[in-house]
């Protein structure tokens, strides 16, 4: 997986996945503020902010998952493929 950083509209947070596909929320200075457990979302290929605190993640297995920058469980999951 290649990192695909997505900057939030407020320019203070960035969503990025590491080389293993685990999803991280980092602050402007690069400090991690949240790491999603693999049980919630794993093998993330890309993300897209859809609001101030909400975003969707696309996973390697074709799922689209709506998540919150506040962390926690997925709001919904759809199988895309």
N, C-alpha and C positions, 0 to 999 in steps of 0.2 A: 504494500500500500504506500502510495506517495502522499505526503501531507498536503491537504487542500485547505489552507487557513481561510476562515470567513470572519471578517471583522463585523461586529455588531454596529448598528446605526449610531450608538452613542460613542463609538470609537474608544471604548475603555475595555472591551472584552473581545477575545478571539476564540472561535471554535476551531480545533485542529485535531486530526487523528494522527497517532504515531505510526511507525512502520509496521506495527502488528494489527492496526485497525481499531485500537482502543481510542475512545473519544475523550478529549480534554477540553476544559474551558480555562483559558489563561487570561491573566490581566495584561494590561498594556505593556508592562515591563517584563512579561514572560513568566510571572509567578503563577503556578497552578492554583486555581480557586475551586475546581471540582473535576473529578475523574469519574465518568460513568462506569458502574460495574458492568462486567461483560454479560451478566444475567439480564440486564436491562437493554443494552445495545452492544453489539459486537461486530467486528469486521466492517467498520464504517468506510465507505468509499467517498462520500461527499455529504455536505450539509448546506442548508439554506435558511437564513433567518426569515421568519414570517411575521415577526412582531418584535416588540421591545425585549421580551423575555422568552419568546417561543421560536422554535426552529424545527425543521424536519431533517432527518438523517436518512440517507440511502445506504443500505447494507449490501454486502457482496452477494448475498443470497436472494436479492431482489425485493426486500422489504422496504417500505417507507414508514418511518416512525416519527410521530410528533412528540417532542420533548420540551421541557422547560429548562431555562438556564438556572433555575433555582434547584435543579437536580430532581431526584426521585424517579418514580415509575413513568412509563410512557403514557401519554394521554390517549393515543390510539396507534394501532399498527395495521397496515394494509400490505398484502402480498401483491407486488407489482407485476411479477413475471409468472 
